[in-house]
Amino acid sequence: MLILTRKTNTSVIITNIYDKNGNQLKDIEINIYPDNRIGIDADSSIDIYRSEILQLDE
């Protein structure tokens, strides 16, 4: 796990992303906003879930 500390109104960009067919997808940009909010800009083929949604066995 990579843990980053970022200031408000900055972003993290994840590059070099490929789909299951080997096609390169656009970069994912994660923006850090005030009040513990984030914004994620990713290709529509990328599924983004909150972790509590995926913890179905609890």
PQR file with spaces between the fields and no chain letter, atoms N, CA, C, O and H, PARSE charges and radii, in Angstrom:
ATOM       1  N    MET     1       0.846   -1.166    0.000 -0.4000 1.5000
ATOM       2  CA   MET     1       0.000    0.000    0.000 -0.0000 2.0000
ATOM       3  C    MET     1       0.898    1.237    0.000  0.5500 1.7000
ATOM       4  O    MET     1       1.867    1.322    0.754 -0.5500 1.4000
ATOM       5  N    LEU     2       0.560    2.171   -0.844 -0.4000 1.5000
ATOM       6  CA   LEU     2       1.254    3.453   -0.893 -0.0000 2.0000
ATOM       7  C    LEU     2       0.421    4.462   -0.107  0.5500 1.7000
ATOM       8  O    LEU     2      -0.766    4.640   -0.382 -0.5500 1.4000
ATOM       9  H    LEU     2      -0.228    2.102   -1.457  0.4000 1.0000
ATOM      10  N    ILE     3       1.036    5.116    0.860 -0.4000 1.5000
ATOM      11  CA   ILE     3       0.341    6.119    1.660 -0.0000 2.0000
ATOM      12  C    ILE     3       0.979    7.468    1.360  0.5500 1.7000
ATOM      13  O    ILE     3       2.190    7.638    1.500 -0.5500 1.4000
ATOM      14  H    ILE     3       2.000    4.972    1.084  0.4000 1.0000
ATOM      15  N    LEU     4       0.151    8.428    0.944 -0.4000 1.5000
ATOM      16  CA   LEU     4       0.617    9.761    0.601 -0.0000 2.0000
ATOM      17  C    LEU     4      -0.061   10.802    1.476  0.5500 1.7000
ATOM      18  O    LEU     4      -1.216   10.639    1.871 -0.5500 1.4000
ATOM      19  H    LEU     4      -0.833    8.290    0.830  0.4000 1.0000
ATOM      20  N    THR     5       0.646   11.845    1.769 -0.4000 1.5000
ATOM      21  CA   THR     5       0.063   13.003    2.421 -0.0000 2.0000
ATOM      22  C    THR     5       0.091   14.139    1.406  0.5500 1.7000
ATOM      23  O    THR     5       1.149   14.474    0.873 -0.5500 1.4000
ATOM      24  H    THR     5       1.584   11.977    1.448  0.4000 1.0000
ATOM      25  N    ARG     6      -1.050   14.719    1.144 -0.4000 1.5000
ATOM      26  CA   ARG     6      -1.149   15.789    0.161 -0.0000 2.0000
ATOM      27  C    ARG     6      -1.863   16.967    0.785  0.5500 1.7000
ATOM      28  O    ARG     6      -2.719   16.798    1.654 -0.5500 1.4000
ATOM      29  H    ARG     6      -1.909   14.446    1.577  0.4000 1.0000
ATOM      30  N    LYS     7      -1.513   18.147    0.346 -0.4000 1.5000
ATOM      31  CA   LYS     7      -2.196   19.351    0.797 -0.0000 2.0000
ATOM      32  C    LYS     7      -3.508   19.520    0.040  0.5500 1.7000
ATOM      33  O    LYS     7      -3.684   18.975   -1.050 -0.5500 1.4000
ATOM      34  H    LYS     7      -0.818   18.284   -0.359  0.4000 1.0000
ATOM      35  N    THR     8      -4.414   20.273    0.624 -0.4000 1.5000
ATOM      36  CA   THR     8      -5.688   20.585   -0.017 -0.0000 2.0000
ATOM      37  C    THR     8      -5.446   21.273   -1.355  0.5500 1.7000
ATOM      38  O    THR     8      -4.503   22.049   -1.506 -0.5500 1.4000
ATOM      39  H    THR     8      -4.271   20.716    1.509  0.4000 1.0000
ATOM      40  N    ASN     9      -6.304   20.980   -2.314 -0.4000 1.5000
ATOM      41  CA   ASN     9      -6.253   21.545   -3.665 -0.0000 2.0000
ATOM      42  C    ASN     9      -5.019   21.106   -4.449  0.5500 1.7000
ATOM      43  O    ASN     9      -4.521   21.848   -5.296 -0.5500 1.4000
ATOM      44  H    ASN     9      -7.070   20.349   -2.191  0.4000 1.0000
ATOM      45  N    THR    10      -4.529   19.902   -4.166 -0.4000 1.5000
ATOM      46  CA   THR    10      -3.482   19.281   -4.966 -0.0000 2.0000
ATOM      47  C    THR    10      -4.046   17.988   -5.535  0.5500 1.7000
ATOM      48  O    THR    10      -5.204   17.654   -5.285 -0.5500 1.4000
ATOM      49  H    THR    10      -4.934   19.300   -3.477  0.4000 1.0000
ATOM      50  N    SER    11      -3.245   17.265   -6.290 -0.4000 1.5000
ATOM      51  CA   SER    11      -3.749   16.022   -6.864 -0.0000 2.0000
ATOM      52  C    SER    11      -2.646   14.982   -6.965  0.5500 1.7000
ATOM      53  O    SER    11      -1.462   15.288   -6.826 -0.5500 1.4000
ATOM      54  H    SER    11      -2.304   17.537   -6.493  0.4000 1.0000
ATOM      55  N    VAL    12      -3.061   13.752   -7.210 -0.4000 1.5000
ATOM      56  CA   VAL    12      -2.181   12.628   -7.483 -0.0000 2.0000
ATOM      57  C    VAL    12      -2.623   12.077   -8.829  0.5500 1.7000
ATOM      58  O    VAL    12      -3.821   11.947   -9.079 -0.5500 1.4000
ATOM      59  H    VAL    12      -4.023   13.504   -7.324  0.4000 1.0000
ATOM      60  N    ILE    13      -1.664   11.747   -9.707 -0.4000 1.5000
ATOM      61  CA   ILE    13      -2.006   11.202  -11.020 -0.0000 2.0000
ATOM      62  C    ILE    13      -1.390    9.819  -11.152  0.5500 1.7000
ATOM      63  O    ILE    13      -0.194    9.639  -10.919 -0.5500 1.4000
ATOM      64  H    ILE    13      -0.690   11.852   -9.504  0.4000 1.0000
ATOM      65  N    ILE    14      -2.212    8.840  -11.527 -0.4000 1.5000
ATOM      66  CA   ILE    14      -1.766    7.468  -11.760 -0.0000 2.0000
ATOM      67  C    ILE    14      -1.704    7.266  -13.269  0.5500 1.7000
ATOM      68  O    ILE    14      -2.703    7.447  -13.965 -0.5500 1.4000
ATOM      69  H    ILE    14      -3.183    8.987  -11.715  0.4000 1.0000
ATOM      70  N    THR    15      -0.534    6.893  -13.770 -0.4000 1.5000
ATOM      71  CA   THR    15      -0.337    6.746  -15.211 -0.0000 2.0000
ATOM      72  C    THR    15      -0.017    5.298  -15.579  0.5500 1.7000
ATOM      73  O    THR    15       0.111    4.431  -14.715 -0.5500 1.4000
ATOM      74  H    THR    15       0.277    6.746  -13.204  0.4000 1.0000
ATOM      75  N    ASN    16       0.109    5.061  -16.887 -0.4000 1.5000
ATOM      76  CA   ASN    16       0.515    3.757  -17.407 -0.0000 2.0000
ATOM      77  C    ASN    16      -0.493    2.675  -17.034  0.5500 1.7000
ATOM      78  O    ASN    16      -0.119    1.635  -16.494 -0.5500 1.4000
ATOM      79  H    ASN    16       0.005    5.765  -17.589  0.4000 1.0000
ATOM      80  N    ILE    17      -1.770    2.918  -17.322 -0.4000 1.5000
ATOM      81  CA   ILE    17      -2.860    2.019  -16.973 -0.0000 2.0000
ATOM      82  C    ILE    17      -3.380    1.365  -18.251  0.5500 1.7000
ATOM      83  O    ILE    17      -3.592    2.035  -19.262 -0.5500 1.4000
ATOM      84  H    ILE    17      -2.074    3.763  -17.761  0.4000 1.0000
ATOM      85  N    TYR    18      -3.585    0.046  -18.194 -0.4000 1.5000
ATOM      86  CA   TYR    18      -4.043   -0.704  -19.359 -0.0000 2.0000
ATOM      87  C    TYR    18      -5.278   -1.527  -19.008  0.5500 1.7000
ATOM      88  O    TYR    18      -5.435   -1.973  -17.871 -0.5500 1.4000
ATOM      89  H    TYR    18      -3.413   -0.499  -17.373  0.4000 1.0000
ATOM      90  N    ASP    19      -6.150   -1.724  -19.992 -0.4000 1.5000
ATOM      91  CA   ASP    19      -7.304   -2.589  -19.779 -0.0000 2.0000
ATOM      92  C    ASP    19      -6.892   -4.039  -20.009  0.5500 1.7000
ATOM      93  O    ASP    19      -5.732   -4.315  -20.317 -0.5500 1.4000
ATOM      94  H    ASP    19      -6.022   -1.361  -20.916  0.4000 1.0000
ATOM      95  N    LYS    20      -7.837   -4.966  -19.859 -0.4000 1.5000
ATOM      96  CA   LYS    20      -7.525   -6.393  -19.966 -0.0000 2.0000
ATOM      97  C    LYS    20      -7.082   -6.794  -21.375  0.5500 1.7000
ATOM      98  O    LYS    20      -6.502   -7.865  -21.551 -0.5500 1.4000
ATOM      99  H    LYS    20      -8.779   -4.742  -19.609  0.4000 1.0000
ATOM     100  N    ASN    21      -7.344   -5.959  -22.373 -0.4000 1.5000
ATOM     101  CA   ASN    21      -6.935   -6.251  -23.742 -0.0000 2.0000
ATOM     102  C    ASN    21      -5.609   -5.593  -24.111  0.5500 1.7000
ATOM     103  O    ASN    21      -5.168   -5.694  -25.256 -0.5500 1.4000
ATOM     104  H    ASN    21      -7.815   -5.089  -22.229  0.4000 1.0000
ATOM     105  N    GLY    22      -4.982   -4.932  -23.172 -0.4000 1.5000
ATOM     106  CA   GLY    22      -3.696   -4.295  -23.426 -0.0000 2.0000
ATOM     107  C    GLY    22      -3.790   -2.887  -23.985  0.5500 1.7000
ATOM     108  O    GLY    22      -2.772   -2.309  -24.367 -0.5500 1.4000
ATOM     109  H    GLY    22      -5.341   -4.850  -22.243  0.4000 1.0000
ATOM     110  N    ASN    23      -4.981   -2.328  -24.041 -0.4000 1.5000
ATOM     111  CA   ASN    23      -5.151   -0.952  -24.532 -0.0000 2.0000
ATOM     112  C    ASN    23      -4.861    0.029  -23.405  0.5500 1.7000
ATOM     113  O    ASN    23      -5.348   -0.131  -22.286 -0.5500 1.4000
ATOM     114  H    ASN    23      -5.807   -2.798  -23.730  0.4000 1.0000
ATOM     115  N    GLN    24      -4.065    1.040  -23.710 -0.4000 1.5000
ATOM     116  CA   GLN    24      -3.740    2.028  -22.678 -0.0000 2.0000
ATOM     117  C    GLN    24      -4.929    2.933  -22.420  0.5500 1.7000
ATOM     118  O    GLN    24      -5.576    3.414  -23.350 -0.5500 1.4000
ATOM     119  H    GLN    24      -3.669    1.170  -24.619  0.4000 1.0000
ATOM     120  N    LEU    25      -5.210    3.157  -21.138 -0.4000 1.5000
ATOM     121  CA   LEU    25      -6.305    4.025  -20.716 -0.0000 2.0000
ATOM     122  C    LEU    25      -5.743    5.377  -20.320  0.5500 1.7000
ATOM     123  O    LEU    25      -4.542    5.519  -20.089 -0.5500 1.4000
ATOM     124  H    LEU    25      -4.684    2.766  -20.382  0.4000 1.0000
ATOM     125  N    LYS    26      -6.629    6.378  -20.242 -0.4000 1.5000
ATOM     126  CA   LYS    26      -6.167    7.705  -19.822 -0.0000 2.0000
ATOM     127  C    LYS    26      -5.767    7.671  -18.356  0.5500 1.7000
ATOM     128  O    LYS    26      -6.208    6.807  -17.598 -0.5500 1.4000
ATOM     129  H    LYS    26      -7.605    6.262  -20.430  0.4000 1.0000
ATOM     130  N    ASP    27      -4.936    8.608  -17.972 -0.4000 1.5000
ATOM     131  CA   ASP    27      -4.454    8.702  -16.594 -0.0000 2.0000
ATOM     132  C    ASP    27      -5.624    8.877  -15.630  0.5500 1.7000
ATOM     133  O    ASP    27      -6.665    9.423  -15.995 -0.5500 1.4000
ATOM     134  H    ASP    27      -4.578    9.309  -18.587  0.4000 1.0000
ATOM     135  N    ILE    28      -5.444    8.412  -14.407 -0.4000 1.5000
ATOM     136  CA   ILE    28      -6.418    8.634  -13.342 -0.0000 2.0000
ATOM     137  C    ILE    28      -5.897    9.787  -12.497  0.5500 1.7000
ATOM     138  O    ILE    28      -4.762    9.752  -12.020 -0.5500 1.4000
ATOM     139  H    ILE    28      -4.598    7.969  -14.110  0.4000 1.0000
ATOM     140  N    GLU    29      -6.722   10.802  -12.312 -0.4000 1.5000
ATOM     141  CA   GLU    29      -6.338   11.939  -11.481 -0.0000 2.0000
ATOM     142  C    GLU    29      -7.211   11.953  -10.235  0.5500 1.7000
ATOM     143  O    GLU    29      -8.438   11.907  -10.322 -0.5500 1.4000
ATOM     144  H    GLU    29      -7.643   10.830  -12.699  0.4000 1.0000
ATOM     145  N    ILE    30      -6.569   12.016   -9.086 -0.4000 1.5000
ATOM     146  CA   ILE    30      -7.270   12.079   -7.805 -0.0000 2.0000
ATOM     147  C    ILE    30      -6.990   13.451   -7.215  0.5500 1.7000
ATOM     148  O    ILE    30      -5.848   13.776   -6.891 -0.5500 1.4000
ATOM     149  H    ILE    30      -5.572   12.054   -9.016  0.4000 1.0000
ATOM     150  N    ASN    31      -8.039   14.255   -7.077 -0.4000 1.5000
ATOM     151  CA   ASN    31      -7.926   15.615   -6.549 -0.0000 2.0000
ATOM     152  C    ASN    31      -8.311   15.628   -5.075  0.5500 1.7000
ATOM     153  O    ASN    31      -9.272   14.975   -4.667 -0.5500 1.4000
ATOM     154  H    ASN    31      -8.967   13.992   -7.340  0.4000 1.0000
ATOM     155  N    ILE    32      -7.562   16.369   -4.295 -0.4000 1.5000
ATOM     156  CA   ILE    32      -7.801   16.483   -2.856 -0.0000 2.0000
ATOM     157  C    ILE    32      -8.486   17.821   -2.588  0.5500 1.7000
ATOM     158  O    ILE    32      -7.940   18.880   -2.897 -0.5500 1.4000
ATOM     159  H    ILE    32      -6.782   16.899   -4.627  0.4000 1.0000
ATOM     160  N    TYR    33      -9.673   17.763   -2.016 -0.4000 1.5000
ATOM     161  CA   TYR    33     -10.451   18.970   -1.734 -0.0000 2.0000
ATOM     162  C    TYR    33     -10.574   19.189   -0.227  0.5500 1.7000
ATOM     163  O    TYR    33     -10.305   18.279    0.558 -0.5500 1.4000
ATOM     164  H    TYR    33     -10.116   16.903   -1.765  0.4000 1.0000
ATOM     165  N    PRO    34     -10.975   20.386    0.173 -0.5600 1.5000
ATOM     166  CA   PRO    34     -11.176   20.647    1.612  0.2800 2.0000
ATOM     167  C    PRO    34     -12.249   19.718    2.203  0.5500 1.7000
ATOM     168  O    PRO    34     -13.029   19.107    1.473 -0.5500 1.4000
ATOM     169  N    ASP    35     -12.269   19.629    3.509 -0.4000 1.5000
ATOM     170  CA   ASP    35     -13.289   18.858    4.236 -0.0000 2.0000
ATOM     171  C    ASP    35     -13.233   17.365    3.932  0.5500 1.7000
ATOM     172  O    ASP    35     -14.269   16.702    3.893 -0.5500 1.4000
ATOM     173  H    ASP    35     -11.635   20.125    4.102  0.4000 1.0000
ATOM     174  N    ASN    36     -12.028   16.829    3.715 -0.4000 1.5000
ATOM     175  CA   ASN    36     -11.835   15.390    3.502 -0.0000 2.0000
ATOM     176  C    ASN    36     -12.542   14.847    2.266  0.5500 1.7000
ATOM     177  O    ASN    36     -12.949   13.685    2.249 -0.5500 1.4000
ATOM     178  H    ASN    36     -11.186   17.367    3.747  0.4000 1.0000
ATOM     179  N    ARG    37     -12.692   15.665    1.242 -0.4000 1.5000
ATOM     180  CA   ARG    37     -13.314   15.200    0.002 -0.0000 2.0000
ATOM     181  C    ARG    37     -12.235   14.933   -1.032  0.5500 1.7000
ATOM     182  O    ARG    37     -11.183   15.573   -1.033 -0.5500 1.4000
ATOM     183  H    ARG    37     -12.362   16.609    1.256  0.4000 1.0000
ATOM     184  N    ILE    38     -12.513   13.965   -1.925 -0.4000 1.5000
ATOM     185  CA   ILE    38     -11.627   13.712   -3.051 -0.0000 2.0000
ATOM     186  C    ILE    38     -12.457   13.669   -4.326  0.5500 1.7000
ATOM     187  O    ILE    38     -13.657   13.401   -4.284 -0.5500 1.4000
ATOM     188  H    ILE    38     -13.367   13.445   -1.924  0.4000 1.0000
ATOM     189  N    GLY    39     -11.818   13.931   -5.452 -0.4000 1.5000
ATOM     190  CA   GLY    39     -12.448   13.802   -6.760 -0.0000 2.0000
ATOM     191  C    GLY    39     -11.588   12.883   -7.601  0.5500 1.7000
ATOM     192  O    GLY    39     -10.364   13.018   -7.613 -0.5500 1.4000
ATOM     193  H    GLY    39     -10.842   14.148   -5.487  0.4000 1.0000
ATOM     194  N    ILE    40     -12.214   11.945   -8.309 -0.4000 1.5000
ATOM     195  CA   ILE    40     -11.473   10.984   -9.121 -0.0000 2.0000
ATOM     196  C    ILE    40     -11.921   11.119  -10.568  0.5500 1.7000
ATOM     197  O    ILE    40     -13.105   10.988  -10.878 -0.5500 1.4000
ATOM     198  H    ILE    40     -13.208   11.836   -8.299  0.4000 1.0000
ATOM     199  N    ASP    41     -10.966   11.381  -11.447 -0.4000 1.5000
ATOM     200  CA   ASP    41     -11.230   11.478  -12.886 -0.0000 2.0000
ATOM     201  C    ASP    41     -10.556   10.285  -13.543  0.5500 1.7000
ATOM     202  O    ASP    41      -9.328   10.223  -13.606 -0.5500 1.4000
ATOM     203  H    ASP    41     -10.004   11.488  -11.195  0.4000 1.0000
ATOM     204  N    ALA    42     -11.357    9.327  -14.038 -0.4000 1.5000
ATOM     205  CA   ALA    42     -10.827    8.093  -14.615 -0.0000 2.0000
ATOM     206  C    ALA    42     -11.631    7.686  -15.839  0.5500 1.7000
ATOM     207  O    ALA    42     -12.749    8.157  -16.047 -0.5500 1.4000
ATOM     208  H    ALA    42     -12.355    9.378  -13.986  0.4000 1.0000
ATOM     209  N    ASP    43     -11.052    6.808  -16.644 -0.4000 1.5000
ATOM     210  CA   ASP    43     -11.737    6.258  -17.804 -0.0000 2.0000
ATOM     211  C    ASP    43     -13.040    5.570  -17.366  0.5500 1.7000
ATOM     212  O    ASP    43     -13.110    5.004  -16.275 -0.5500 1.4000
ATOM     213  H    ASP    43     -10.144    6.426  -16.476  0.4000 1.0000
ATOM     214  N    SER    44     -14.047    5.621  -18.207 -0.4000 1.5000
ATOM     215  CA   SER    44     -15.349    5.040  -17.838 -0.0000 2.0000
ATOM     216  C    SER    44     -15.284    3.519  -17.667  0.5500 1.7000
ATOM     217  O    SER    44     -16.207    2.934  -17.100 -0.5500 1.4000
ATOM     218  H    SER    44     -13.989    6.080  -19.093  0.4000 1.0000
ATOM     219  N    SER    45     -14.226    2.871  -18.138 -0.4000 1.5000
ATOM     220  CA   SER    45     -14.111    1.423  -17.964 -0.0000 2.0000
ATOM     221  C    SER    45     -13.554    1.046  -16.586  0.5500 1.7000
ATOM     222  O    SER    45     -13.520   -0.132  -16.232 -0.5500 1.4000
ATOM     223  H    SER    45     -13.476    3.346  -18.598  0.4000 1.0000
ATOM     224  N    ILE    46     -13.119    2.040  -15.814 -0.4000 1.5000
ATOM     225  CA   ILE    46     -12.575    1.802  -14.474 -0.0000 2.0000
ATOM     226  C    ILE    46     -13.721    1.820  -13.466  0.5500 1.7000
ATOM     227  O    ILE    46     -14.485    2.784  -13.410 -0.5500 1.4000
ATOM     228  H    ILE    46     -13.147    2.998  -16.101  0.4000 1.0000
ATOM     229  N    ASP    47     -13.843    0.756  -12.667 -0.4000 1.5000
ATOM     230  CA   ASP    47     -14.839    0.707  -11.604 -0.0000 2.0000
ATOM     231  C    ASP    47     -14.229    1.296  -10.336  0.5500 1.7000
ATOM     232  O    ASP    47     -13.122    0.928   -9.944 -0.5500 1.4000
ATOM     233  H    ASP    47     -13.223   -0.027  -12.712  0.4000 1.0000
ATOM     234  N    ILE    48     -14.950    2.204   -9.704 -0.4000 1.5000
ATOM     235  CA   ILE    48     -14.483    2.846   -8.476 -0.0000 2.0000
ATOM     236  C    ILE    48     -15.545    2.620   -7.404  0.5500 1.7000
ATOM     237  O    ILE    48     -16.700    3.010   -7.576 -0.5500 1.4000
ATOM     238  H    ILE    48     -15.850    2.503  -10.023  0.4000 1.0000
ATOM     239  N    TYR    49     -15.150    1.984   -6.290 -0.4000 1.5000
ATOM     240  CA   TYR    49     -16.067    1.665   -5.211 -0.0000 2.0000
ATOM     241  C    TYR    49     -15.513    2.163   -3.894  0.5500 1.7000
ATOM     242  O    TYR    49     -14.297    2.218   -3.710 -0.5500 1.4000
ATOM     243  H    TYR    49     -14.212    1.667   -6.151  0.4000 1.0000
ATOM     244  N    ARG    50     -16.384    2.523   -2.987 -0.4000 1.5000
ATOM     245  CA   ARG    50     -15.975    2.756   -1.603 -0.0000 2.0000
ATOM     246  C    ARG    50     -15.693    1.388   -0.986  0.5500 1.7000
ATOM     247  O    ARG    50     -16.398    0.424   -1.287 -0.5500 1.4000
ATOM     248  H    ARG    50     -17.372    2.479   -3.137  0.4000 1.0000
ATOM     249  N    SER    51     -14.692    1.285   -0.144 -0.4000 1.5000
ATOM     250  CA   SER    51     -14.296   -0.016    0.406 -0.0000 2.0000
ATOM     251  C    SER    51     -15.422   -0.697    1.182  0.5500 1.7000
ATOM     252  O    SER    51     -15.541   -1.922    1.152 -0.5500 1.4000
ATOM     253  H    SER    51     -14.119    2.067    0.101  0.4000 1.0000
ATOM     254  N    GLU    52     -16.249    0.086    1.875 -0.4000 1.5000
ATOM     255  CA   GLU    52     -17.324   -0.542    2.652 -0.0000 2.0000
ATOM     256  C    GLU    52     -18.376   -1.212    1.756  0.5500 1.7000
ATOM     257  O    GLU    52     -19.084   -2.110    2.214 -0.5500 1.4000
ATOM     258  H    GLU    52     -16.152    1.081    1.899  0.4000 1.0000
ATOM     259  N    ILE    53     -18.488   -0.798    0.508 -0.4000 1.5000
ATOM     260  CA   ILE    53     -19.419   -1.442   -0.425 -0.0000 2.0000
ATOM     261  C    ILE    53     -18.930   -2.831   -0.781  0.5500 1.7000
ATOM     262  O    ILE    53     -19.742   -3.738   -0.959 -0.5500 1.4000
ATOM     263  H    ILE    53     -17.913   -0.069    0.137  0.4000 1.0000
ATOM     264  N    LEU    54     -17.625   -3.021   -0.891 -0.4000 1.5000
ATOM     265  CA   LEU    54     -17.066   -4.300   -1.284 -0.0000 2.0000
ATOM     266  C    LEU    54     -16.929   -5.275   -0.138  0.5500 1.7000
ATOM     267  O    LEU    54     -16.657   -6.452   -0.376 -0.5500 1.4000
ATOM     268  H    LEU    54     -16.965   -2.284   -0.747  0.4000 1.0000
ATOM     269  N    GLN    55     -17.107   -4.837    1.093 -0.4000 1.5000
ATOM     270  CA   GLN    55     -17.013   -5.723    2.258 -0.0000 2.0000
ATOM     271  C    GLN    55     -18.393   -6.300    2.540  0.5500 1.7000
ATOM     272  O    GLN    55     -19.053   -5.920    3.507 -0.5500 1.4000
ATOM     273  H    GLN    55     -17.328   -3.881    1.286  0.4000 1.0000
ATOM     274  N    LEU    56     -18.815   -7.212    1.693 -0.4000 1.5000
ATOM     275  CA   LEU    56     -20.167   -7.762    1.751 -0.0000 2.0000
ATOM     276  C    LEU    56     -20.350   -8.825    2.829  0.5500 1.7000
ATOM     277  O    LEU    56     -21.484   -9.111    3.213 -0.5500 1.4000
ATOM     278  H    LEU    56     -18.279   -7.521    0.907  0.4000 1.0000
ATOM     279  N    ASP    57     -19.273   -9.413    3.324 -0.4000 1.5000
ATOM     280  CA   ASP    57     -19.394  -10.508    4.282 -0.0000 2.0000
ATOM     281  C    ASP    57     -19.450  -10.060    5.734  0.5500 1.7000
ATOM     282  O    ASP    57     -19.422  -10.904    6.629 -0.5500 1.4000
ATOM     283  H    ASP    57     -18.352   -9.180    3.012  0.4000 1.0000
ATOM     284  N    GLU    58     -19.526   -8.787    5.993 -0.4000 1.5000
ATOM     285  CA   GLU    58     -19.588   -8.291    7.377 -0.0000 2.0000
ATOM     286  C    GLU    58     -21.002   -8.273    7.880  0.5500 1.7000
ATOM     287  O    GLU    58     -21.245   -7.886    9.023 -0.5500 1.4000
ATOM     288  H    GLU    58     -19.548   -8.101    5.265  0.4000 1.0000
